[in-house]
Each structure stands twice: as structure tokens, then as C-alpha cells.
Amino acid sequence: LPIGDQAAAVAADIQARLEGAGTLTISAQTLDGLLDPSLQRHGPGGGPVPVVVAVKDAATVDRRVRDVCRRASEQGIRAVVGSGSGVPIPADARPRWLQRAGIFDVSREFEGLLKTVLSRSRVGRTPFTAPPVPEEFVDRAAEVERIRHELVQRGDGGPPGGVALAGRGGIGKSAIAAAVCHDDAIVDFFDDGIVWASFGPGPNLLDVYSRLVAAFSGDLPSFHSAEEAKRTLAELLATRRCLVVMDDVWDTSQLLQGRLSDSRVLLTTRARDVAAEAGTVVSIGPLPGPAAAELLDAHLPALDTREVERLTRKLDDVPLALRQANRIIRTRIDLGDQPQSALLKFVAEYDQDGLAALDVGDTQEQGSSIVAVFRSSAERLTPTDRGRLPRLARLDADVPLPLDDVAVQVGLSTGDAEAMFRRLASASLIEFDAAESRVRVPHLSRRFFQTLEEREKQSEAPFAAAPRTERPRIFISYDRRESERYALKIADRLTRHFGYENVFLDVSSIAAGSDFVREVEGAISAANVVVALIG
């Protein structure tokens, strides 16, 4: 596979020499053809077919060569670099990936290249399972630089360790983690592999950790428990320099325990108590104003700058909310509205309806819906704390408020209020400055609390004079893979009329740590209406 200018002549020379030595060769212009599974069964000893990357000389070895060698090693395929004449790269100056692959000057070291490609020794996989950087990602160079230093070389001279990206839902933690995984310095440093696992509030840990182990072997192993899979992964990492990304971690029980030697863990979480377990916490905040405006008006005709800035502030400069607003405004324009009119209509709807204006109803995943993000954050709370959230709608937004004053407003003692606000801050729903005893409620959070308050009022009105025993108990059954977005919408509408306590939906009605099966069985037994969503 020739890469770079004047590499074709070197590739032809290598091909002629290999065929002269009795090997069958195939020349290609892209790697995909060489990685075809039907071809890869016919290598030395029945193993994979090795790939020789041809370059003009050692000085032309660049990122493209590295990426080809990495892609081959992801599948356990041997990749070796063959170069034309030129000044060689000293052995101690070669990056680890090039040391592993090997580079040979064809005119002087062909025998070494031939021996390497004919070797029947097994090539270990170098997995790379991180997702691509999102198309709408706004560069956050400062955060990426900080994380890179913490993972690779601590700025204070201390040893690098695990890093947790902590912040509220929708702030862009996962996108930043993906950008880190594709950073050249990170790819070069963690040259034994970068693997990614997504968790969320209720993951199957056995499946998650089994797939992480499978990334290194290509085969899905069979473990008896999640703990066994965790131990096996830790053993694999102990002899490698890998980066393990644990995305959207909700509970410390989901974490990989033990010392990982040269490997590192990068996790994203909105739970501050989970982040504290990682080692180094990097707080991820809102976008800077100009970047927020850029994301909001992306792919849109010129809009009034002041209106755009006002809307970004109302949306707390949170990337997920900005992308949703952008999509809604673009849809309005596509349907015939003038750009400025589309913007102002959305602003008016948001001022009137709050987060409901962002609930476009076209997503099933919390990572694509700011409403789902807030719901999932609230699920982490105890039923008592969830029941108190509507009271926070009375607080001013984006203003540091004295704890004593806030306690009075929400009807709690100072001690109870402080304990609650610590828990809400840990779930990234509000901000609490313990040193100054001050509470700050972001705009979006206040909108969420107002939504809860309004629904609470609406749910109480139809039954104000009715005994509680006369209210229907409704159980919603659904398939998370196919029906979750519809279940959430139906649950929202039903709770407006019948109240939260009379509508059971697993994701919002079962407290963290509860016995899931027991809670579901109890709710079904108590229900007199079951809404079953199919397909």
C-alpha cells in the first residue's frame, strides 16, 4: 500500500522483491481492499495477510502511515513499513507504534522485511473503539489540552492517573472525550489501544465489561459475573498502555477497580461523587459566549446578533440545548418562515412553554434531548428530593442566593436545605458553594423545576375534591429499544392529569438502588390500568 508522493515506485520495488522470493502479493491504493475478510484468511500459516506500507523514505512517515498501521492492528493484522533509501530514523527516536510495526530500508534491509511479513507469530490487537467526534462539535481546545496533560504528563510533575469529566447533562462531556480519543498525542501515547464503553443509569455490567475484553481478542468471552469480567480486563490492561473511556457513569459500582499500571481511565459523569473516585476531576462548564452563538446559528442565514446572544444565555450556553434550538429554527425556515421570524417565534415559545419548546419529540436517547437529560438526572434522587424539586421553581435563576434565604423559600430548615442542595449539586442539577453557603440555579434547571411545578398544579386540580383512593393507578409498559420516547410522552401527559404518584414509569418511579423486580411487580399489582406499548 503506497502512501505519499513517490511511494508508488517503492511499492513496485517491494512487490517485485517479494514475488521474487516466492510470495504472492496484492497491490492496492486503499487499505479497505487489503482488510477484506475473504482475503485475510490466506496469510502465512492460514493467518491474516500482512500489510506492507510503502513510503518514499523514513522522513515521509507521517500520521497517515500511523493510522494505516493502527487500523490493521485493530484487526490483529501485521503491518510493516518499507521505505526507499534515505536517512533512517534512529531506533530510540521511533514512536512505539513504529517500533512495534518495524520500518525497513528495502535496498539494505529487505531480508528483515521478508522475515517479518512471513512470521507466523501472533499479532496482538490494538483496539480503537471510540466514536467519531460529533459533526457539530465546537472546538474546546483548553479542555482537551488540560485532559491530555492529566492523562499523559501531569503539569505539576506528579504521576498521571485517571481523569473524570464532570458536569451537567448536555454540557458536552462525551463529545470532549471523543475529541480527546482522536487527539494525535493521545493516540500516539496510548498505542496499545483506546476502548470506549457507554454506561448510563441501568447498564448490564456483565455485557459492558465482556465487550471491553472482546475488543482485545475479537471474540466475545463468556463470564459468570461482571466482577469476573472486570478482573480479566484489569489483567489485560496491566501489561498494556491503553486508554479506557467510561462514558456516562452513574454509580461507583460501575467503575473499574484496581491499579492499571500504564493504562488510564477517562470517565464522564454528571455525578460529582462518582467523579471524585477517578483521581483528577475536570469540571466541564458551558460554552464561551461566541462559541455558543456559533453553535446556535450554525447552517442558518444571518440572524440578529443580540437576539442570538440573548437566547444562548437563556439556554445557559449548553451545547445540547443549543443544537436542539438550532434544529427547530432550521425546520421552521425549511417550512417557509423568514429566518428572523423563525428565531423570534422559537424565543416566544420557549418563554411561554419552557423546556417543552425544546421537546421536539424526535429522539429516544437522553444524549439528544435536554428534557430527557433532566429527567434522568432527577431519577438519581430519592423520592423525597424529587418531590421537592417543584419548590425550586420559586428561586431566581443564575444568581448566587444565600442558603438561609433559600431554605425559607423552599420551606426547609437550613440543615435539611443544605443536605438537599449538596445532593442536587452532586447530580449536577444546581450549583452549591459550601464555603460561601450559596446556591445558584441555572436557567435551564429553573425551567425544569417550573415544568414540574406546573404539572404538579395540573395534576392536583382534577382531583382536588376526590379521595386519593378514587384516583386511577396507571402502569406503563414499553420496550426501551422501540417505544421509550412514546412512553415518556404518554407518561408526561398522564401525570398532568393524574399526578406523579398515580403513574408508574420505571425510569422515573424507581429510586436508585431499589429492587427493580420487586418495584415493578408491586406497581403492577397496585395498578388498575396498564398501558402496554408495542413496537
PEGI-V30420 format. One record per helix or strand. SS is the DSSP state (2 for helix, 1 for strand). FROM is the first residue (numbers start at 1). LEN is the number of residues. Records with the same first field share a line. If there is no record, write none. Layout:
SS=FROM-LEN, FROM-LEN
This chain:
1=2-1, 51-5, 79-5, 103-3, 128-1, 163-4, 194-5, 243-5, 264-6, 280-4, 397-1, 401-2, 431-3, 438-4, 474-4, 503-2, 529-4
2=7-14, 31-4, 44-3, 58-3, 63-12, 91-3, 96-6, 106-12, 141-12, 173-9, 184-6, 205-13, 226-13, 252-3, 272-4, 289-8, 305-10, 319-16, 339-19, 366-3, 370-10, 383-12, 403-8, 414-13, 443-19, 468-3, 480-19, 500-3, 506-4, 516-11
